């Protein structure tokens, strides 16, 4: 039964991620808004990670809860963005102000970590910082000229499985009407933009449910077959749970919608070091910070985020970028275990 739960959860997780991509691109086309904005909101805000962090802090595992903040942010760059670059190198066009905010996001933690412990008051400030980030991106994106037809052509590739490749880059206006998603269970039935948003929310719920079912299945497998938890968690479970963010980054990039994939990474990192940590503090109380966070884990996060932002600023995500980020991530884990006895726990 545990294996069945694990397989069902993994299948639901992967299927929901696929549908979420289609619905978000369709909603962007139908509502005439940017894919990047929707990616920040829908895939950058990771509700399952927040639930895990809050539960850990409430259960007096505050050090592990803080570890999930750093572990997830670093893994988004060292695993997810790295593999996206390795599997599907592509052109990217992310506005430099967004990249500057992305690179600077981990720096906001420095004063909070220095003047520890982290308190609910700090939590309020961190949540407000993320709200300000979302507000800035929203205002800027709504003012940008988004070529709707480009989103439509991307969606057609995602929906019908056409060969992957970069979409047209011309910003010449088109007289075509806004593209509408075709419902997966009703061929030819158009799905307006707001309806696509609704289906995207349902797909997001499927992601969370899939991750939860996979977690239950994992616990059952460990108990039924007496497998060492660290071994299973570091191999099969981590691989499956990481597929959520991998799929949401690699697949849209491969299909010609890199804004969606990169938006997932940027949104997840900024959300993790601001609102995610803030909500954990508000729900579970203060967290004491170990010295190695300030001397090792935070500098690594700052450095890898800055390097990733630089790579994205070149407007082309290259394969060697991915190999370098992945190598740095592996080195980070190795050095963490050698000198600090372990690395922060990943929420993925």
C-alpha positions in Angstrom: 0.0 0.0 0.0 2.9 2.4 0.8 4.4 1.9 -2.6 1.0 2.5 -4.2 0.7 5.8 -2.3 4.2 6.8 -3.3 3.5 6.1 -7.0 0.1 7.8 -6.9 1.5 10.9 -5.2 4.4 11.2 -7.6 2.1 10.8 -10.6 -0.4 13.4 -9.3 2.5 15.8 -8.6 4.0 15.5 -12.1 0.6 15.6 -13.9 -0.5 18.7 -11.9 2.8 20.4 -12.7 2.2 19.8 -16.4 -1.4 21.2 -16.3 -0.3 24.2 -14.2 2.2 25.2 -17.0 -0.5 25.0 -19.6 -3.1 26.9 -17.6 -0.7 29.7 -16.6 0.4 30.3 -20.1 -3.2 30.3 -21.3 -4.2 32.7 -18.5 -1.4 35.0 -19.4 -2.6 35.1 -23.1 -6.3 35.4 -22.2 -5.8 38.1 -19.6 -3.1 39.9 -21.5 -0.6 39.8 -18.6 2.9 38.5 -18.5 3.8 34.8 -17.9 6.6 36.0 -15.6 4.1 37.7 -13.2 1.9 34.6 -13.0 4.9 32.4 -12.5 6.1 34.6 -9.5 2.6 34.4 -7.9 1.6 30.8 -8.6 4.9 28.8 -8.6 7.1 31.1 -6.6 4.9 31.0 -3.5 5.4 27.4 -2.3 2.6 26.6 0.1 3.8 23.1 0.9 7.3 24.4 1.9 5.6 26.9 4.3 3.4 24.2 5.8 6.5 22.1 6.5 8.5 24.9 8.0 5.6 26.0 10.3 5.1 22.4 11.5 8.8 22.0 12.3 9.0 25.3 14.2 5.8 24.5 16.2 7.2 21.1 17.1 10.3 22.8 18.6 12.5 21.9 15.6 13.3 25.5 14.9 16.8 24.8 13.6 15.4 22.4 11.0 12.8 24.9 10.1 15.5 27.5 9.5 17.4 24.9 7.6 14.6 24.5 5.1 14.7 28.2 4.3 18.4 28.0 3.3 18.3 24.5 1.9 15.4 25.2 -0.4 16.8 28.5 -1.7 20.2 27.0 -2.4 18.8 23.9 -4.0 16.6 26.1 -6.3 19.8 27.5 -7.8 22.2 24.6 -7.4 19.8 21.9 -8.6 16.7 23.3 -10.4 18.2 26.2 -12.3 21.4 24.2 -12.9 19.6 21.2 -14.4 17.4 23.6 -16.5 20.5 25.1 -18.0 22.1 21.7 -18.6 19.0 20.1 -20.1 17.7 23.0 -22.0 20.1 26.0 -22.5 18.1 28.9 -23.8 17.8 32.7 -24.3 16.3 34.6 -21.4 15.1 38.1 -21.1 14.5 39.0 -17.5 14.5 42.8 -16.7 17.6 43.8 -14.8 15.7 45.3 -11.9 14.2 41.9 -11.2 17.7 40.3 -11.3 19.0 43.0 -9.0 16.2 42.2 -6.5 16.9 38.5 -6.9 20.6 38.9 -6.1 19.9 41.2 -3.2 17.2 39.1 -1.6 19.4 37.0 0.6 21.2 40.2 1.9 18.1 41.3 3.7 18.6 38.4 6.1 22.0 39.7 7.3 20.7 42.3 9.9 18.0 39.8 11.1 20.6 37.0 11.6 23.1 39.4 13.3 20.6 40.7 15.7 19.2 37.3 16.7 17.1 35.6 17.8 14.6 35.8 14.9 11.3 37.0 16.4 7.7 37.4 15.1 8.4 41.1 14.8 11.1 40.3 12.2 8.5 38.0 10.6 6.1 40.9 10.0 8.9 42.8 8.3 9.9 39.9 6.1 6.3 39.3 4.9 5.9 43.0 4.1 9.1 42.9 2.1 7.7 40.1 -0.1 4.4 42.0 -0.5 6.4 45.0 -1.6 8.3 42.8 -4.1 5.1 41.4 -5.5 3.6 44.9 -5.7 6.6 46.2 -7.6 6.6 43.3 -10.1 2.9 43.6 -10.6 2.9 47.3 -11.3 5.9 47.0 -13.7 4.5 44.0 -15.5 1.1 45.6 -16.1 2.9 48.5 -17.7 5.0 46.4 -20.0 3.8 45.6 -23.5 3.2 41.9 -23.6 2.7 40.4 -27.1 -0.3 38.1 -26.5 0.2 36.2 -29.7 3.6 35.0 -28.5 2.0 33.4 -25.4 -0.6 31.8 -27.7 2.0 30.2 -29.8 3.8 28.9 -26.8 0.6 27.5 -25.4 -0.1 25.7 -28.7 3.3 23.9 -28.3 2.5 23.0 -24.7 -1.0 21.8 -25.4 -0.5 19.8 -28.6 3.0 18.6 -28.0 4.5 20.4 -31.0 8.3 20.3 -31.4 10.0 22.5 -28.9 11.9 25.6 -29.9 12.1 29.3 -29.2 9.0 31.3 -29.9 8.9 34.2 -32.2 10.6 37.3 -30.8 8.9 40.0 -32.7 6.9 42.5 -30.7 4.9 43.6 -33.7 1.2 44.0 -32.7 -1.3 41.5 -34.0 -5.0 41.7 -34.7 -5.6 38.1 -33.5 -8.0 37.9 -30.6 -6.7 36.8 -27.2 -5.9 33.1 -27.2 -8.0 30.8 -25.0 -7.0 27.6 -23.5 -8.7 24.5 -24.8 -10.1 22.4 -22.0 -8.3 19.0 -21.8 -11.5 17.1 -21.5 -13.5 19.0 -24.2 -11.8 19.4 -27.6 -12.6 22.7 -29.1 -14.2 24.2 -26.0 -12.5 27.5 -25.3 -11.4 28.3 -21.7 -11.3 32.1 -21.0 -8.4 33.7 -19.1 -10.1 33.9 -15.7 -11.3 30.3 -16.0 -7.7 29.3 -16.7 -6.7 31.0 -13.5 -9.2 28.8 -11.7 -7.9 25.6 -13.2 -4.3 26.8 -12.4 -5.4 27.0 -8.7 -6.8 23.5 -9.0 -3.5 22.3 -10.5 -1.6 24.0 -7.7 -3.8 22.2 -5.2 -2.9 19.0 -7.0 0.8 19.8 -6.6 0.4 20.2 -2.8 -1.7 17.0 -2.6 0.7 15.1 -4.6 3.6 16.1 -2.4 1.6 15.2 0.7 0.6 11.8 -0.6 4.2 11.1 -1.7 5.3 12.0 1.9 2.9 9.6 3.4 4.0 6.9 1.0 7.6 7.6 1.9 7.0 7.2 5.6 5.1 3.9 5.0 7.9 2.5 2.8 10.5 3.3 5.5 8.4 1.5 8.2 7.3 -1.5 6.0 10.7 -2.3 4.5 13.0 -1.0 7.3 15.0 1.2 4.9 17.3 3.7 6.4 15.6 7.1 6.3 18.6 9.1 5.2 19.3 6.7 2.4 15.8 6.8 1.0 15.4 10.5 1.5 18.7 11.3 -0.2 17.8 9.2 -3.2 14.3 8.2 -4.4 12.2 10.6 -2.2 14.4 13.7 -2.9 14.4 12.9 -6.7 10.6 12.6 -6.8 9.9 15.7 -4.6 12.4 17.7 -6.6 10.5 16.9 -9.8 7.9 19.5 -8.9 10.3 22.5 -9.2 12.4 20.7 -11.9 9.3 20.2 -14.1 8.1 23.8 -13.5 11.5 25.1 -14.6 12.8 22.7 -17.2 9.7 21.9 -19.1 8.5 25.5 -19.9 12.1 26.4 -20.7 12.3 23.5 -23.2 8.9 24.4 -24.7 9.9 28.0 -25.4 8.5 29.8 -22.2 11.7 30.5 -20.2 10.0 33.4 -18.4 7.8 30.8 -16.6 10.7 28.6 -15.6 13.0 31.4 -14.5 10.1 33.1 -12.7 9.6 30.0 -10.7 13.3 30.1 -9.5 13.4 33.8 -8.8 10.0 33.8 -7.1 10.9 30.7 -4.9 14.2 32.2 -3.7 12.8 35.7 -2.9 9.7 34.1 -1.2 11.8 31.7 0.7 14.1 34.3 2.3 11.3 36.8 3.1 7.7 35.6 3.4 8.4 31.9 4.0 10.7 32.7 6.9 8.3 35.4 8.1 5.3 33.1 8.2 7.3 30.5 10.0 8.2 33.0 12.7 4.7 34.4 13.0 3.2 30.9 13.4 5.9 29.2 15.6 7.7 31.9 17.5 11.3 33.0 17.8 14.2 31.0 16.3 17.8 31.1 17.6 20.4 31.2 14.9 23.6 29.1 15.0 26.9 30.8 14.2 27.5 28.6 11.1 24.4 30.2 9.5 26.1 33.6 9.4 29.6 32.3 8.7 28.8 29.6 6.1 25.2 28.9 4.9 24.2 32.6 4.3 27.4 33.5 2.5 26.9 30.5 0.2 23.3 31.5 -0.5 24.4 35.1 -1.2 27.2 34.0 -3.5 25.2 31.4 -5.5 22.3 33.8 -5.9 24.6 36.6 -7.2 26.2 34.2 -9.6 22.9 32.9 -10.9 21.7 36.5 -11.4 24.9 37.3 -13.3 24.3 34.3 -15.6 20.7 35.4 -16.2 21.9 38.9 -16.9 23.8 37.7 -20.0 20.4 36.9 -21.5 21.4 33.3 -22.3 21.4 30.4 -19.9 24.2 28.2 -21.1 25.0 24.6 -20.4 28.3 25.4 -18.6 26.4 27.7 -16.3 24.4 24.7 -15.1 27.4 22.5 -14.7 29.2 25.2 -12.6 26.1 25.8 -10.4 25.6 22.1 -9.9 29.3 21.6 -9.0 29.2 24.4 -6.5 26.1 22.9 -4.9 27.8 19.5 -4.6 30.9 21.2 -3.1 28.6 23.0 -0.6 27.1 19.8 0.6 30.4 18.1 0.9 32.1 20.9 2.8 29.0 21.3 5.0 29.2 17.6 6.1 33.0 17.8 6.5 33.2 21.0 8.6 29.7 21.5 10.0 28.4 18.0 10.3 25.5 18.5 7.9 23.8 20.9 5.5 20.4 22.6 5.9 17.5 20.3 5.2 15.8 20.7 1.9 12.1 21.4 1.8 12.0 19.7 -1.6 
